[in-house]
Amino acid sequence: MVDGVEEEPQINGGNTNSNTNLPLFETTAARGRPIHRLYCLTMLVAILSMWVYRLTHIPTAAGRFPWLAMLFAEVVFGLYWFISQATRWRVVYRYPFKDRLSSRYKDEKLPAVDIFICTADPTMEPPSMVIGTVLSVMSFNYPPEKLSVYLSDDAGSDLTFYGLLEASQFATRWIPFCKKYHVEPRTPQRYFSDTIPFDGSEFSKQWNDMKVLYDDIKNRVDSAAARGSVSKEVKDQHRGFSEWNSTATRQDHQPIVQILIDGWNPAAVDAEGNRLPTLVYLSREKRPRKPHNFKAGAMNALIRVSSEISNAPIILNVDCDMYANDPEAVRDALCFFLDEKHGQRISYVQHPQYFYNIVKDDVYANVSLALNEIELCGIDGFGGALYIGTGCFHRRESLSGKKYLGSHKIECHNVEDTTKGRGVRELEEASKALAACSYENGTLWGKEMGLVYGCPVEDMATGLTIHCRGWRPVFYNPRKHGFLGIAPTSLDVCLVQYKRWSEGLFQIFVSKYSPFINGRGKISLGLQIGYCNFLLWPPLSLPTFCYAIVPAISLIRGTPIFPEASTSWFFVFTYVYIAKTGYTLAEDLLLGDTLRGWCNLQRMTVIRRTTAVFFALLDNIKKQLGLKETSFALTSKVVDDEARKRYEKGVMEFGSDSIMLSIITTLALLNLFGFGWGVFVQTALMSSRPRLVPEVVICAAMVALNLPVYEAVFLRRDAGSVPPAVKFKAAIVASIACVIAAS
């Protein structure tokens, strides 16, 4: 038993000599729990002591408001610290055994797998990028006749269809090349980004041939995307283009289903005569004033259409900007689903989200090692795993709305069992009805079937709903990342992404899908609290503002908000700040981060909370008051060359005249003014009143975190620096705040 987790007992892989009785995966508990729990005990006592001090030392009217603001901030931070420990209390790790799977299940006994890829905009998500994802999953080390790949194009773009058509032809050469030479990664744009020396060998000759072939295809696809249209010559070569007529638009078109490779047909073979996976293009029907429910609606259409064509018991969904980095990822996942003792209850196997374009020290903190290596594993320790919307293997039954009833063994399945001799045209026409706008009318789709509707992070709400039906998900973080994506390369895009996530997470907390409402009596209290570690991001913006503003204002006013350095209370505050900072620093360094990377994470945490997360809180309030509808902000995967070069050098990209950047710059200047005032103007006062030392230290920390902002304000002149209009507005607001504080 893993520290009381009844659903997934700890398994010893060497307790028997019979291979048929050995488990297909193992669960182990993380080390170092006693040290962590001792730290938690001391922190709990210190935090309670801080609250006692704040409540028993409220000053007179002159300094009461700043004091109460800090009391509010420390209470909220303290409560959130307690909640966050749920993700560290029972950290567990999963280890599959593919060798046992291979000896127990030959290829013909393996289940079929459907792979869903979603795209929504050919401009922000270029077709050449999308087809790289498609080719990577088509090249899995798995029986190709048991793989079916579905691309959902919510833009209904003939450019994306053209890219997929080119990919279907290139796959006949690419897949055998990958498997013959064990190519990795199996997405051509990443694989051919590195060159190899030509040595005259058969491999180098084929490598050159494949690169030339891929470059030709990519150039044709990119040229069509740049023109905004597919040539008539190309359209005349495939009947599928007849689906696009002069009246079809992105938001008004009929359902389109095109089977480009019928993998169940023995005649569908690659250049070496081996079977090919099934490949399907889908664009669900869109009509004005008909809700389409964003990605959740696209996924539900994929579930229905795939059930008509292949109906595989296992579904993998991957974002179009991610690619399969490990060709064995499918077999890893099956170790969990096919385990004889625990597999029947597993609903999905979630991989963490990693990125291939992270620069040294991760300037935008796109990857949190503690999140992937500890927090998500800690959620798993309570018998749960967050569904994060990509890199996830699902059991079709659980994703389609079924409850866990105790017997859900995955059976061997072939695509031919579903097609039942029907031809491609017949299957396409039958599938179109399932992708129509009217199909979901009066049904439970989006409520009790498929992904749930109503919030920007429908994936997490769906995962929680599945868990509450009795299923048990698994979080699997392999040493070799199963999937890699594209991280945001500008501050603006990063903040837009975090705003969408934060808004959706808090929507779940205040909705019927809240873990304390939907999960009551269905999941453990530890798991309910663990979910809140993520759902309660937006409220953290308010105490962060307090710490970003009040110490600087207090320095200017000369009003202390912390205990004197000579008192025992001062050491309580000092312990909390040093212990919390030291613990997170040690944690990140032990996980492989750098000191500068940890500093970047602290900076981005403050920036996110005072901008994206704050506006997510405001939008949630508006939504609760009926003043705002749910929206979905798509982030661009395209970046210009100059911005890309700055990103590769680790230089932050500001450059946009937005309210978020104005807030960032204003807070940076306010702390700079406060720090300067405290150090240079009140030196004599500080020597006689050491209670102002903590305020100076906090302002100094804020100044240190904002060094890239100051550089962009005062020193940089490139396109990524802070625009003059933002500088002017921020300087005016910060100066007014200082004058009011000093008066």
N, C-alpha and C positions, 0 to 999 in steps of 0.2 A: 504494500500500500504506500502511495506517495504522500506521506504526511497527512493522512486522513482523506485523500481524494478517492472515494469509493469507486468512481466510474473507471478509473485507469490505474490499477495497481502496478507497482513497480515490478518489472519482470526481469528475471535473471536468464539471459540467453544461453547459459551453459549448464543448466540444471538437468539436462537429459541428453542421452545419446541418440535419440530417435529424431531424425530430421523432420519427419512428418508431424511431430508433436511440438516442435520448436515454434515460438511466436515469430511473426513476421516483422514486429517492431518492438523496441524496448523504450521504456520511460525511466529516466533517472532524475533524481532531485539535485538541485544545485548545491555546491559546497558553500561554506562560510555563513550558514544561517545563524549560529549562535552569536557571531560577531555582529551581524546585522541587527539581531533582536536586542542585543545589549545597547547598540547605538539608538535604536528606536525608544528604548526605555528612558535613556538619559535625555533624549530630545523631547519626549513627552513631558517629563518633569520640568524641563527648562521652558517649554512653550507655555505650560500652565502657569509657571512663575511669572513669565512676561505679562500674561493676561491679568494676573493678580496685581502686579505693579501698576499697570495702566489704570485699572479700576480704582485703586486705592490712592493714587497720586494725581488725580485730575486737577489741573491748576485753576487759578481764578479766571475770570472772564477774558482777560487779555490774551491768554494763550490756549484757551479751551478748544477752539475749533481745530487748529493743527493737531492738538493732542488726541481729540476724538477721531480725526482722520487717520492717525497712526494706529489708534486702537482698532478701528474698523479694518485697516489693512492687515494688522497682525493676527486678528481673529480669523479673517478669511484665509490668509496664508497658512495659519496653523491648522485650520480644519481641512484645507486641501492637502497639506502635508500628511495628515492622518489618512485621508482617502487614498493618496498615492501609495501608501505602504501596502495596500492590498495587492498591488501589482508586483511587489517584491517579497511577499510573505511566503509564497509557495512556488518558487520558480522551478520549472521542470524542463527537461530537454528530451526530444524524441529522436530515435535512431532506427531507421528501417534496415531490413536485411534483404537486399535484392538477390543475393545468391540463393537464399532459401526460397524466394518467390520463383526464381528461374527453375529450380529443381522440382518444384511442386506444380507449377503451371507452365506447360508448354505453350507455344504461340497460339495454337488452335483453341486453347482453353482460356485464353485471356479475354476479358470483356472489351467491347467496343468503346471508343472514346469520341465524344463530340467536342470540338474546340470552337468557342465563340470569340470573335474579335469585333469590337465596336469602334466605328469612326463616325464623325459628325460634320466635318468641314474639310474639303479638299485644299483650302488655303492654309488653315492653321495646322492641319494634319496632312501633309503632302502625300499623294498616292505612292511615291517612291519609298517613303518611310513605311507606309502601311504594308506594302508588298514584302518588305524585309521581314516584318513580323510574321506574315503569312508563310513565307518560305521557311522560316526557322521552325515553326510548329509542324509543318508538313514533313520536316526532316527528322522528327523524333526517331530514336531507335525503338521502334514499335512496329508490329505488323501493319503495313500501310493500308491493307484492305479493312482494317479495324479502326482507321482514323478518318474522321470527317471534319473538315474545316469550313466554318461558316463566317462570312464577313458581313456584318450589318452596317450599311451605309445610310445613316440618318439624313444625309444631305441629298440622297437620291441623285448622285452625280455620275454622269457618264465618264468623267475623268477617272474616278475611282474604279468604275467597272472596267475601263480600259487598262488601268494598272493591274487589276486582278487577272484580266485576260492575258496580258503579257507574262504575269507571274506563272499562270497555269502552263504556258509553253516553256518557260525557262525551267520550271520544276522538273521537267523530263530529263534535263541534263544535270541540274543542281543536286537533286536528291541522291542519285547514284554516285556522284563525285564526292559528296559529303560522307557517305557511308563507306565508300571504298578507301578513302584516305583519312577517315576519322576526323574530318574537318570540325574545328570549333573556333569561334562561335559560328552557328549555322545560319546567320543572316548575312547576306553578301556585302551590304554596305559597311558592316563592321569588319568582316573577314578580309575584304580587299583593301581596307584602310592601311594595312601593313603590306609591304612588298617583300618578296623573297628573291634571293639570288638565283639567276638562271644557271643551272648546272648541267643541262642537257638530259636530265632524267625524264622518265615518263610523267612523273608527277609535275615537274616544273613546266613541261609542255602543256599538260592539261590545265594547270593553274593559269597559264597565260591565255589559253583558249577560253576558259571560263570567265576570266576577267574581261576580255574583249567582248564576249557575248553579253555579260552583265552591263558593262558600260554602254553598249548599244541600246539595250532595253531601257536602262535608266535615263539615257539622253532622250529617247523617244517619249517616255512618260513625262519627264520634266518639261520637254518642249511643248507637249500638248497642254500641260498644266499652265505654262507661261502664256500660251495663246488663249487659254480658257475654253478650248474646244478640241474635239477629236476630228481628224480629217475625214472627209467623205470616203476616201479610199479605204481607210481602216474600218469605217462603219459598214461598208459593203461586204466586209469579209466575215462578219459574224451577225447572226440573226438577232442576238440580244440587244443590239443598239436600236432595234425597232421599237423598244419600250419607251424610248425618249422621243417625245414629239414637241412641237413648237409651243404647246400649252402647258407642258410640265414645268413646275417650278419646285424650289426646295421645300416649300410649305404646302404644295398642292400637286400631288401626283398619285397615280394608282400604285398598288403594290407590285413590286418587281421581284421575281425569283428566277434566277438563272443558274442552272447546274453546269458548271464549266468542266468538271471532271466527274464522271460517274464511276467512282471507285469500286462499286460492286460488280462492274462489268469486267470480265476477264480480259477484254480487249483494251482496257485503260491501263497502259503500261508505260514505263519510262524508256529512255534510250537503250537500256540494257535488258529490256524485256521483263522487268519486275513490276508488280502491281503499284498503282499510284493511290494516294488517299483521295477521298471524295472532296470536291471543292465547290462551294455554293456561294453565290452573291445574293444578298437580300436587302431590299429597301422597302420597309413597311409603308403602308399607305399613309399619306399626310393630307389633311384637308383643313382649310381655314376654320377657326373656331371649334376645332375638335382637339381635345387635350391629347398630347402624345406622351407626356410623363417622362420625357428626357431619356436617360440611359436605362432606367428601369423598364420603360415601355419597350425599348429596343431589345433588351434581354428577354422579356416575356414573349415577344414575337419570335425570337430565336428559339426559345424553348418549344413553342408550338410547331414552328416550321420544321425544326430538326426531328420532332417526334413523327412527322409524316414521312421523312426521308430515311433517317438512320436510326433514330430513337435509342441512342447508346445509353447505357445505365450510368455512365460517368461523363460529366461535363466539366471542361476546363474553360474558364473565361480569362482573357488577357486583353489589356488595353492595347490600342493600335500603336502606341509609342513604346511598347515593350517587346522584347524578343526572348525566345527560349534560349537560355544560356547553357543549360545542361540537357543534352539529348536523352538522358536517362530519367528525366523528371517524372514522366508518366509512370514508370515502373516503381519509383520511390513512393508515389502517392498510392499505388495499388497495394503496397505492403500494408498500409493502414486499412484500406477498405476490405481486403481479402483475409485479414487476420481472423483465424477461426474463433478466437475467444472474444475479441472486442470489436472486430471489424463491422459487424452488422449494425452497430449503433452509431457509427461515425457518419456524420452528415457531410462535412467538407474538410479538406486539408488546405490550410492557408499558408502560402509562402510570404515572407516579408517583402517589402518593396525596397529594392536597391536600384542604383543608377550607374550607368557606365561612364557618364561624362562629369563625374565629381572631380573637381580640381583639388590640388593639395590644400589641406586645412579646411576644405569645404566652406567657402566664404559665406554661403547663404544657409549653412547648416541644414541642407536638404536631407541628410541622413543622420538620424539620431541613433548611435550605437546602443545606448541604454534602452531606447524604445524597442528595438528589434531583438537585442540580446537578453534583455531582462524583463521589461514591462509586459510585452506580449507573451513571453514565456510564463510570466507570473499569472496572467489571466488564464492561461492553459492549465496552470496548477490547480485552479478551482474548477476544472472541468469544462472550460470554455475557450473560445478563440474568436477574435474579432474578424469578421468578413470585411476586407478592405477594398473589395471591388475589382481586383486584378490578381493574377497569379494564384487562382484558387480552383481546386478540383472539387466538384460537387457530386453528390449522389443525386441523380435525377429525381428520385422519389421525394427526397426531403426538400429539394428546391421547388418542386411542383406543388407543395402544400400538404403532403401526407404526414401524418403523425407517426411517431415511433411506436410500433406495436409489438416489438420483441422478436420478429423474424423477418429480416430483410436481406437475405443472402443475394449477392450479385451473381447473376448467371452469365455464362458465356453467350455472346450475342454477335450475330453477323448482320451487316447492313441488308443482305439479301432477305433476311427474315422480315424486314419492314417493307421493302419495296415490292415484294410479292409479284415479281415479274412485270411490274408496271414500267413503262418507258419514261424517258426524261421529260418529254412534253407533258405527259399525264401527271407526273409528280409535281412539276412546276405549277400547273393549273390548280391542283389540289392544295398546294401550299399557299397560293395567293390568298385564298379565302381565310386562312389562318393569320395572315398579316394585314387584314383589312381593318379600318378604323372601327367598324361596327361590331367586330367579332367579340370584343370584351363587354359590350353592353349587356347589363343584367347578369354578369358572371361574377365570380369571386377573384378574377385576376387582379392583381395589385392590392388585394386585401388578405385573402387566405391562400392564394395560389401565386407562385412566382415571386418576383421581387415586389416589395411593397411600394406604394406610391405616396407622394406627399412631402418629401423632404429632399434636399440636395445630396445627402449621403444615405441614399436608400439602401446601400450595401450593408452598412452596419445595422440599420433597423431590420433588414431582412435576416441577417445572421442571428440577431437576438431573438427574432420571431421563430426561426427554425429551432434554436436551442430550447425555447419554451414549449415546443411540441414534443420534447422528450429526447431529441437527438443530441449527440455530443460531438462538437467539432474538434479539430486538432490543429495546433500551430506547429509548423515544421520549418526550422531555420537551418538548412544544410550548410556545411562549410563551403561548398561550391554553390553559389547563388543560382537558383533555378531559373530566375527571370531577371532581366535588367531593362531599365527604362531610361527616359530622358528627363533629367532634373531641370527645373527652371534656371535660366541663366541671367535673369535680371531681377532686381528687387521688386519692381512693379508686378511682374508675373507671379513671383513667389507670394506676395501679399494677397493678390487676387485669389490664388489657390487656397491660401490659409483662411481667407474670409469665407469662402464657400464651405470648406470643411467645418469651420467653427460654427457657422450659422446652422448647418445641418445637424451637427452634433447636439447643439443646445435645443434644437427643435425636437429631437428625439426625447430629450430629458423632460420637456414640458408637455409631451404628447402622450397618447395612450400606449405608445411603444416604450415608454420609460421602463427601465429595469425594475423599478419599485412598483409599477402598475402591471405591466405585461408579464414581468418575471416573478411576481409575488407567489410564493408557494411552489414555483416551478424550477427556479435556480437558486443556488446558495446565496446567503447574505454576502459572503466574500466576493462572489462574482458580481453581484449587484453593485457593490461598492467599487469593484475594479472597473466596471463600465464607466462609472462616474468620473474616474480619473481622466477620461477623454471627453465625456459629455459636458463637463463643467469648465471647459476652457474659457468661454466668454466672460463669466463673472470675474475671472482673474484679472481682467483688464482694469477694473476699478481700483483694487489695491496696488496694482503696478503703477497706475497714475499717481497714487498717493506718494509712493516712494520716489517717483521721478520728479515730483513737484515740491512737496512739503519740505524736505530737508534743504533744498536750495532757497526757498522762501524764508525758512527759519534762520538760515545763515545771514541773509540780508537784513532781517528784522532783529537779529541778535537774540532770538527767543529759543531756548533749548527745548528739545522734544524727546531727549533721552536722559537717563540718569547720570549723575556725576560719576566720573571715573574713579573716585575714591570710595564709592559705595559698593556693597556686594551685589546690588541690582545690576550694576554696570557689567559685571562678569557673567550674569545670566544672559543678557543680550549678546555679549561678545561670544559666549559659547555657542548660542544658536546660530549666529551668522558664520562663525568660523567652522563649526562642525558641519553645517549644511553645505557650505562652499567646499570644504575639504573633502567631504564624502563624495559629492558629485564629481569633483576633479579626479580623485583617486579612482572612482568607478570608470570614468571615461578613459583615463590613461591605461588602466588595466585591460580595457576592452580594445585597445589599440589606437585610440585617438591621440592627437598631439596637443600640447599646451595651447598653441594658437587655435587649433580646431575647437578646443573647449571654450576659449574666449569668444570665438565666432558664434558658438551656440548660445552663450550668455547674451551676446549683443542681439542676436536675432530673436531670442525669447522676449527681450524687452521691446524691440521694434514691433514684433508681431502682436504682442498684447496691447500696445498703445495705439495700434492702427487697425490691422485686419480683424483681430479678435474683438476689439472695441466696437467697430462698425457691425460686426456680426451680432453683438449683443443688442445694438440699437435696432437692427433690422428684425431681430426676433421680437423685440418689444412692439415694433410697428405691426408685425404679422399678428401678434396676439390681440392687438387693437383693431385688426381688420384693415389696416392702412397699406399693406404690402402683400403681394402674392409671391409664392415660391418661384424662384428662378434658378437657372443653371448657367454659370459663367464658364465658358470653355477657354482654356489657356492655350496660347499659341506655342507650337513646337518649332517655329521658325525664328531665327535670329540673324541680324546682319553681321557682316564680317568684322567690322570694327568692335561691335559689342562682344562678339565671340572672342576676339583677341584680348579684350580687357578682362573678360571672365576667366580665360585660361591663365592670365597673370594674377588672378585672385583680387582684382580691383572691383569694388562694388559699383553697380550700375544704378545711378539715381535717374537723372535726366528727364523725368516726366513732371509736368506741372500739375500735381494732384494734391488733394487735401491730405492724403496719407503722408506724402513727403513733407508737406508743410508742418504737420504735427511732429514728425521725426526731427526736423531742423529746429523747430521752436523749442522742443524739450532739450535738445543738445545745447543750444545757445543759452537757455535759462540756467542749466547746470554749470555752464562755463562762467557765466556772470556770477552765479552764486559762489562757485569755488574761488574765483578771483577775489570777490568781496571778502570771503571768509579768511583767505590766506593773507592778502595784502592790506586790507583795511582794518580788520578786526584782530590783528595779531596781538595787540596789547590786551584786548578784552579776553581773548582766548587764554592768554597766560594766567589771567586771574580767575577765569571761569572755564575750567576744563570741560564743562558739560557740552561745549560746542564741538569738541573733538569728533564725536561720532558723526555729526552733520557734515563736517569737512571730509571725513573718510568716505561717507556715502556719495557725496558730490564728486569726490576724486574718482571713485569707482565708475560713476556715470560718465564722467569726462573721458576716462580711459576707454570705456566701451564705445564712446562716440567719436573716437579719433578718425575713423574713415569718413564720418560726416563732416568734421572740421576740415579735413583735407579736401573734400568735394566742395565745401563752401569757400574756403580761403585760397587754396593752392591750385586745384585742378582747373583746366580750361577746355577739356575734351567734351564730347557730346554726352558723356555719362556723368558729368558733374551736376551739382544742384543748379537749376535754372535761376537767373537773376530775379525773376518775379517771386520765386519761392524764398530766396534769401531775404529780399526786402520785407515781405510779409512776416517771416519768422522773426527777423530782427526787431520789427515794430512791436509785435505781440510780446516777445520776451522782454523788451525794454520797458513797455508799459507795466508788465507784471512786476518788474524789479522796482520801478518808481512807486507803484502802489504799496509794495511790501515795505519799502524804506520810509514811506511817509507816516 
